[in-house]
Amino acid sequence: MTISVIINPGSGPAHRREAPEALVAWAEAWLRRRAVDGTVRLIAGPGDGTRLGREALDRGADLVIAWGGDGTVNAVASALVGGSAALGIVPAGSGNGLASELGIPRRRDEAFAAALDGRDRTIDAGELNGHFFFNVAGIGFDAHVAHVFAHAAGHSRGFLSYVVTTVRELFRYEPSRFVLSADEGRVVRDGKALLVSIANTRQWGNGAQIAPQAEPDDGRLDFVLLDARSPFYLLTQLWRLYTKSIGRVTGTIMRPIRDISMTADPPAPVHLDGEPMGHIGDIHVRVIPGAIRVRVPRK
């Protein structure tokens, strides 16, 4: 077996980060202990995750391990769609939504062991305007928070910081008007919405479940729309994200889909697996069944 390990040393809260050289040394020592052939590469900037993933495929890697947060996993996995290599995950981000959904351990040694000794699980992917996502695509408020969170200078990337940012931005955000169409162009909704989530798995990360019925291997995506409501009302409903009851928030629409198109006026912020994509006005999303194999624990 040939393994490629791709590490993002900038993932996760700043107080938990280690020197890049230390991460490389740890991964190389792990490969030696397991007597497997492998390489270790560092992500140094935007686009590196996907580029390094493609290079690993070109070198004939059987397993490509993405070490980082959901954005790092997205970048590496995007290179593997349709390829022969399996994806391993070492979760090191703030949310780690996909890893949590697939039962991948948080401890790096256990996650590496699962990547080498586990079983392959084939999962779907979503595609938004030609870009892949594997956990959740967000349009509207949650993407706005991702934008603010990613660009705030000197901020802590921990869960508490994310909560504070979310509460503050609820009172600042101006929702877009969405026109959504499905079923060969039939308009299914026209009006303002706080957010639209297209989910391949149940959660954003940290246990917050935006789509409690979603399964990553059922050949469909779960569409969730939260209506534009008073910030005070929405704050009283945040607890529902942790009790699988977000569908009971007034004005919520939930349905399985295979593809959907929408326009946002003004163009709405978009994120894919937590990574900001800018503001987009015309959006098309579709499911790609059985897009990638992910190595998960045998249990």
MIDOGU-640084 format. One record per residue (C-alpha): residue in three letters; residue number from 1; y, x, z. Coordinates in nm, 2 decimals, always signed. Each point is the difference from the previous one (the first is absolute). Layout:
REM residues N
resn / resi / y / x / z
ALA / NUM / Y / X / Z
...
REM end
This chain:
REM residues 299
resn / resi / y / x / z
MET / 1 / +0.00 / +0.00 / +0.00
THR / 2 / +0.35 / +0.12 / -0.09
ILE / 3 / +0.28 / -0.11 / +0.22
SER / 4 / +0.38 / +0.01 / -0.04
VAL / 5 / +0.22 / -0.05 / +0.31
ILE / 6 / +0.36 / -0.11 / -0.07
ILE / 7 / +0.23 / +0.02 / +0.31
ASN / 8 / +0.34 / -0.15 / +0.05
PRO / 9 / +0.15 / +0.20 / +0.29
GLY / 10 / +0.30 / -0.23 / +0.02
SER / 11 / -0.21 / -0.31 / +0.08
GLY / 12 / +0.04 / -0.19 / +0.33
PRO / 13 / +0.24 / +0.03 / +0.30
ALA / 14 / +0.18 / +0.34 / +0.02
HIS / 15 / -0.12 / +0.07 / +0.35
ARG / 16 / -0.37 / -0.01 / -0.12
ARG / 17 / +0.05 / +0.23 / -0.30
GLU / 18 / -0.16 / +0.35 / -0.02
ALA / 19 / +0.10 / +0.30 / -0.21
PRO / 20 / -0.14 / -0.03 / -0.35
GLU / 21 / -0.18 / +0.33 / +0.03
ALA / 22 / -0.18 / -0.13 / +0.31
LEU / 23 / -0.12 / -0.31 / -0.18
VAL / 24 / -0.13 / +0.20 / -0.29
ALA / 25 / -0.18 / +0.24 / +0.23
TRP / 26 / -0.16 / -0.29 / +0.19
ALA / 27 / -0.12 / -0.17 / -0.32
GLU / 28 / -0.14 / +0.33 / -0.15
ALA / 29 / -0.18 / +0.07 / +0.33
TRP / 30 / -0.15 / -0.34 / -0.01
LEU / 31 / -0.12 / +0.05 / -0.36
ARG / 32 / -0.16 / +0.33 / +0.10
ARG / 33 / -0.18 / -0.15 / +0.30
ARG / 34 / -0.15 / -0.27 / -0.22
ALA / 35 / -0.09 / +0.26 / -0.27
VAL / 36 / +0.15 / -0.20 / -0.28
ASP / 37 / +0.20 / +0.12 / -0.30
GLY / 38 / +0.36 / -0.11 / +0.01
THR / 39 / +0.37 / +0.06 / -0.04
VAL / 40 / +0.30 / -0.09 / +0.22
ARG / 41 / +0.34 / -0.08 / -0.15
LEU / 42 / +0.33 / -0.09 / +0.15
ILE / 43 / +0.24 / -0.27 / -0.12
ALA / 44 / +0.34 / +0.15 / -0.03
GLY / 45 / +0.20 / -0.28 / -0.16
PRO / 46 / +0.00 / -0.33 / -0.18
GLY / 47 / -0.27 / -0.03 / -0.27
ASP / 48 / -0.22 / +0.27 / +0.15
GLY / 49 / -0.26 / -0.23 / +0.14
THR / 50 / -0.08 / -0.16 / -0.33
ARG / 51 / +0.02 / +0.34 / -0.19
LEU / 52 / -0.23 / +0.17 / +0.24
GLY / 53 / -0.24 / -0.29 / -0.01
ARG / 54 / -0.02 / +0.03 / -0.38
GLU / 55 / -0.05 / +0.37 / +0.02
ALA / 56 / -0.29 / -0.05 / +0.25
LEU / 57 / -0.16 / -0.24 / -0.26
ASP / 58 / +0.05 / +0.26 / -0.27
ARG / 59 / -0.18 / +0.26 / +0.22
GLY / 60 / -0.29 / -0.24 / +0.04
ALA / 61 / +0.05 / -0.10 / +0.36
ASP / 62 / -0.25 / -0.25 / +0.13
LEU / 63 / +0.21 / -0.09 / +0.30
VAL / 64 / +0.38 / +0.01 / +0.04
ILE / 65 / +0.13 / -0.03 / +0.36
ALA / 66 / +0.35 / -0.13 / +0.04
TRP / 67 / +0.14 / +0.12 / +0.34
GLY / 68 / +0.32 / -0.19 / +0.08
GLY / 69 / +0.14 / -0.35 / +0.03
ASP / 70 / -0.04 / -0.31 / -0.23
GLY / 71 / +0.25 / +0.15 / -0.25
THR / 72 / -0.20 / +0.32 / -0.03
VAL / 73 / -0.32 / -0.20 / -0.04
ASN / 74 / +0.16 / -0.21 / -0.27
ALA / 75 / +0.12 / +0.31 / -0.19
VAL / 76 / -0.34 / +0.17 / +0.01
ALA / 77 / -0.20 / -0.32 / -0.06
SER / 78 / +0.21 / -0.09 / -0.30
ALA / 79 / -0.13 / +0.32 / -0.18
LEU / 80 / -0.36 / -0.10 / +0.08
VAL / 81 / +0.00 / -0.36 / -0.15
GLY / 82 / -0.26 / -0.01 / -0.27
GLY / 83 / -0.12 / +0.35 / +0.08
SER / 84 / -0.33 / +0.13 / +0.14
ALA / 85 / +0.11 / +0.14 / +0.33
ALA / 86 / +0.00 / -0.19 / +0.33
LEU / 87 / +0.30 / -0.02 / +0.23
GLY / 88 / -0.01 / +0.12 / +0.36
ILE / 89 / +0.27 / -0.07 / +0.25
VAL / 90 / +0.13 / +0.19 / +0.30
PRO / 91 / +0.26 / -0.24 / +0.15
ALA / 92 / +0.32 / +0.18 / +0.12
GLY / 93 / +0.28 / -0.25 / -0.07
SER / 94 / +0.19 / -0.24 / +0.21
GLY / 95 / -0.19 / -0.32 / -0.11
ASN / 96 / -0.32 / +0.11 / -0.17
GLY / 97 / -0.07 / -0.35 / -0.12
LEU / 98 / -0.28 / +0.07 / -0.25
ALA / 99 / -0.18 / +0.24 / +0.22
SER / 100 / +0.00 / -0.25 / +0.29
GLU / 101 / -0.13 / -0.28 / -0.23
LEU / 102 / -0.29 / +0.22 / -0.12
GLY / 103 / -0.09 / +0.11 / +0.36
ILE / 104 / +0.09 / +0.37 / -0.06
PRO / 105 / +0.05 / +0.18 / +0.33
ARG / 106 / +0.34 / +0.13 / +0.10
ARG / 107 / -0.13 / +0.33 / +0.14
ARG / 108 / +0.01 / +0.26 / -0.28
ASP / 109 / -0.35 / +0.15 / +0.08
GLU / 110 / -0.16 / -0.35 / +0.00
ALA / 111 / +0.19 / -0.09 / -0.32
PHE / 112 / -0.12 / +0.31 / -0.18
ALA / 113 / -0.35 / -0.06 / +0.12
ALA / 114 / +0.01 / -0.36 / -0.14
ALA / 115 / +0.13 / +0.14 / -0.33
LEU / 116 / -0.29 / +0.24 / -0.03
ASP / 117 / -0.28 / -0.21 / +0.16
GLY / 118 / +0.10 / -0.36 / -0.06
ARG / 119 / -0.08 / -0.25 / -0.27
ASP / 120 / +0.21 / -0.10 / -0.31
ARG / 121 / +0.17 / -0.34 / +0.01
THR / 122 / +0.14 / -0.12 / -0.33
ILE / 123 / +0.33 / -0.18 / +0.04
ASP / 124 / +0.26 / -0.17 / -0.22
ALA / 125 / +0.35 / +0.12 / -0.07
GLY / 126 / +0.32 / -0.19 / -0.09
GLU / 127 / +0.23 / +0.10 / -0.28
LEU / 128 / +0.37 / -0.08 / +0.01
ASN / 129 / +0.19 / +0.08 / -0.32
GLY / 130 / -0.25 / +0.27 / -0.09
HIS / 131 / -0.01 / +0.16 / +0.35
PHE / 132 / -0.31 / -0.03 / +0.23
PHE / 133 / -0.02 / -0.11 / +0.36
PHE / 134 / -0.31 / -0.01 / +0.22
ASN / 135 / +0.12 / -0.17 / +0.32
VAL / 136 / +0.31 / -0.21 / -0.04
ALA / 137 / +0.29 / -0.04 / -0.25
GLY / 138 / +0.32 / -0.14 / +0.16
ILE / 139 / +0.29 / -0.16 / -0.17
GLY / 140 / +0.31 / -0.10 / +0.21
PHE / 141 / +0.06 / +0.06 / +0.37
ASP / 142 / -0.30 / +0.22 / +0.09
ALA / 143 / +0.09 / +0.22 / -0.30
HIS / 144 / +0.36 / +0.01 / +0.11
VAL / 145 / -0.12 / +0.12 / +0.34
ALA / 146 / -0.21 / +0.27 / -0.17
HIS / 147 / +0.30 / +0.11 / -0.19
VAL / 148 / +0.22 / +0.02 / +0.31
PHE / 149 / -0.27 / +0.17 / +0.20
ALA / 150 / -0.07 / +0.26 / -0.27
HIS / 151 / +0.36 / +0.10 / -0.06
ALA / 152 / +0.14 / +0.00 / +0.36
ALA / 153 / +0.09 / +0.35 / +0.09
GLY / 154 / -0.14 / +0.15 / +0.32
HIS / 155 / -0.20 / -0.31 / +0.09
SER / 156 / -0.33 / -0.01 / +0.19
ARG / 157 / -0.28 / -0.13 / -0.22
GLY / 158 / -0.19 / -0.16 / +0.29
PHE / 159 / -0.10 / -0.37 / +0.05
LEU / 160 / +0.29 / -0.07 / +0.24
SER / 161 / +0.26 / +0.13 / -0.25
TYR / 162 / -0.15 / -0.23 / -0.26
VAL / 163 / +0.02 / -0.30 / +0.23
VAL / 164 / +0.37 / +0.08 / +0.08
THR / 165 / +0.08 / +0.04 / -0.37
THR / 166 / -0.17 / -0.33 / -0.08
VAL / 167 / +0.19 / -0.20 / +0.26
ARG / 168 / +0.33 / +0.15 / -0.09
GLU / 169 / -0.04 / -0.06 / -0.38
LEU / 170 / -0.11 / -0.36 / +0.05
PHE / 171 / +0.37 / -0.08 / +0.07
ARG / 172 / +0.13 / +0.20 / -0.30
TYR / 173 / -0.24 / -0.07 / -0.28
GLU / 174 / +0.10 / -0.24 / -0.28
PRO / 175 / -0.31 / -0.17 / -0.15
SER / 176 / -0.04 / -0.02 / -0.38
ARG / 177 / -0.08 / -0.31 / -0.20
PHE / 178 / -0.35 / +0.02 / -0.14
VAL / 179 / -0.14 / -0.19 / -0.30
LEU / 180 / -0.38 / +0.04 / +0.01
SER / 181 / -0.24 / -0.09 / -0.28
ALA / 182 / -0.37 / -0.01 / -0.03
ASP / 183 / -0.27 / -0.19 / -0.19
GLU / 184 / +0.13 / +0.10 / -0.35
GLY / 185 / +0.36 / -0.01 / +0.09
ARG / 186 / +0.02 / -0.32 / +0.21
VAL / 187 / +0.29 / +0.03 / +0.25
VAL / 188 / -0.15 / -0.03 / +0.35
ARG / 189 / +0.31 / +0.06 / +0.21
ASP / 190 / +0.37 / +0.05 / -0.05
GLY / 191 / +0.22 / +0.08 / +0.31
LYS / 192 / +0.10 / +0.26 / +0.25
ALA / 193 / -0.26 / +0.19 / +0.19
LEU / 194 / +0.01 / +0.26 / +0.28
LEU / 195 / -0.29 / +0.19 / -0.15
VAL / 196 / -0.30 / -0.01 / -0.23
SER / 197 / -0.31 / +0.20 / +0.08
ILE / 198 / -0.28 / +0.06 / -0.24
ALA / 199 / -0.29 / +0.12 / +0.22
ASN / 200 / -0.32 / +0.17 / -0.08
THR / 201 / -0.08 / +0.03 / +0.37
ARG / 202 / +0.10 / -0.19 / +0.31
GLN / 203 / +0.26 / +0.22 / +0.16
TRP / 204 / +0.32 / +0.20 / -0.06
GLY / 205 / -0.10 / +0.25 / +0.27
ASN / 206 / -0.01 / +0.03 / +0.38
GLY / 207 / -0.21 / -0.32 / +0.01
ALA / 208 / +0.27 / -0.23 / -0.15
GLN / 209 / -0.19 / -0.24 / -0.22
ILE / 210 / +0.20 / -0.15 / -0.28
ALA / 211 / -0.30 / -0.14 / -0.18
PRO / 212 / -0.28 / -0.08 / +0.24
GLN / 213 / -0.24 / -0.12 / -0.27
ALA / 214 / +0.03 / +0.29 / -0.23
GLU / 215 / -0.30 / +0.22 / -0.09
PRO / 216 / +0.03 / +0.32 / -0.20
ASP / 217 / -0.31 / -0.06 / -0.21
ASP / 218 / +0.01 / -0.37 / -0.09
GLY / 219 / +0.15 / +0.03 / -0.35
ARG / 220 / +0.33 / -0.16 / +0.10
LEU / 221 / +0.33 / +0.06 / +0.18
ASP / 222 / +0.15 / -0.22 / +0.27
PHE / 223 / +0.35 / -0.13 / -0.07
VAL / 224 / +0.22 / -0.06 / +0.31
LEU / 225 / +0.36 / -0.14 / -0.02
LEU / 226 / +0.22 / -0.04 / +0.31
ASP / 227 / +0.29 / -0.23 / -0.05
ALA / 228 / +0.36 / +0.10 / +0.08
ARG / 229 / +0.05 / -0.12 / +0.36
SER / 230 / +0.23 / +0.07 / +0.29
PRO / 231 / -0.04 / +0.35 / +0.14
PHE / 232 / -0.03 / -0.15 / +0.35
TYR / 233 / -0.29 / -0.22 / -0.11
LEU / 234 / -0.17 / +0.28 / -0.18
LEU / 235 / +0.02 / +0.22 / +0.31
THR / 236 / -0.18 / -0.26 / +0.20
GLN / 237 / -0.28 / +0.01 / -0.25
LEU / 238 / -0.06 / +0.37 / -0.03
TRP / 239 / -0.29 / -0.02 / +0.25
ARG / 240 / -0.20 / -0.20 / -0.26
LEU / 241 / -0.05 / +0.32 / -0.20
TYR / 242 / -0.23 / +0.12 / +0.28
THR / 243 / -0.19 / -0.33 / +0.04
LYS / 244 / -0.11 / -0.07 / -0.36
SER / 245 / +0.23 / -0.30 / +0.00
ILE / 246 / +0.29 / +0.10 / -0.23
GLY / 247 / -0.09 / -0.30 / -0.22
ARG / 248 / +0.13 / -0.23 / +0.27
VAL / 249 / +0.36 / +0.12 / -0.03
THR / 250 / +0.21 / -0.28 / -0.16
GLY / 251 / +0.04 / +0.05 / -0.37
THR / 252 / -0.28 / +0.24 / -0.05
ILE / 253 / -0.21 / -0.02 / -0.32
MET / 254 / -0.34 / +0.18 / -0.02
ARG / 255 / -0.24 / -0.01 / -0.29
PRO / 256 / -0.25 / +0.23 / -0.18
ILE / 257 / +0.11 / +0.12 / -0.34
ARG / 258 / -0.12 / +0.23 / -0.28
ASP / 259 / +0.34 / +0.04 / -0.16
ILE / 260 / +0.35 / -0.13 / +0.05
SER / 261 / +0.34 / +0.05 / -0.15
MET / 262 / +0.34 / -0.04 / +0.17
THR / 263 / +0.37 / +0.06 / -0.05
ALA / 264 / +0.23 / +0.09 / +0.29
ASP / 265 / +0.38 / -0.07 / -0.01
PRO / 266 / +0.15 / +0.23 / +0.10
PRO / 267 / -0.27 / +0.26 / -0.06
ALA / 268 / -0.20 / +0.04 / +0.32
PRO / 269 / -0.12 / +0.32 / +0.17
VAL / 270 / -0.37 / +0.08 / -0.06
HIS / 271 / -0.25 / +0.22 / +0.18
LEU / 272 / -0.35 / +0.10 / -0.09
ASP / 273 / -0.21 / +0.09 / +0.30
GLY / 274 / +0.32 / +0.07 / +0.20
GLU / 275 / +0.16 / +0.22 / -0.27
PRO / 276 / +0.34 / -0.13 / -0.12
MET / 277 / +0.01 / -0.07 / -0.38
GLY / 278 / +0.37 / -0.10 / -0.03
HIS / 279 / +0.13 / -0.35 / -0.09
ILE / 280 / -0.18 / -0.19 / -0.27
GLY / 281 / +0.09 / -0.33 / -0.17
ASP / 282 / -0.30 / -0.07 / -0.22
ILE / 283 / -0.34 / +0.05 / +0.17
HIS / 284 / -0.36 / -0.05 / -0.12
VAL / 285 / -0.29 / +0.06 / +0.23
ARG / 286 / -0.37 / -0.01 / -0.08
VAL / 287 / -0.33 / +0.09 / +0.17
ILE / 288 / -0.23 / +0.28 / -0.13
PRO / 289 / -0.34 / -0.08 / +0.13
GLY / 290 / -0.22 / +0.29 / +0.11
ALA / 291 / +0.27 / +0.25 / -0.07
ILE / 292 / -0.11 / +0.29 / +0.23
ARG / 293 / -0.27 / +0.12 / +0.24
VAL / 294 / +0.11 / +0.08 / +0.35
ARG / 295 / -0.22 / +0.20 / +0.25
VAL / 296 / -0.03 / -0.20 / +0.32
PRO / 297 / -0.21 / +0.04 / +0.32
ARG / 298 / -0.36 / -0.10 / -0.04
LYS / 299 / +0.01 / -0.22 / +0.31
REM end
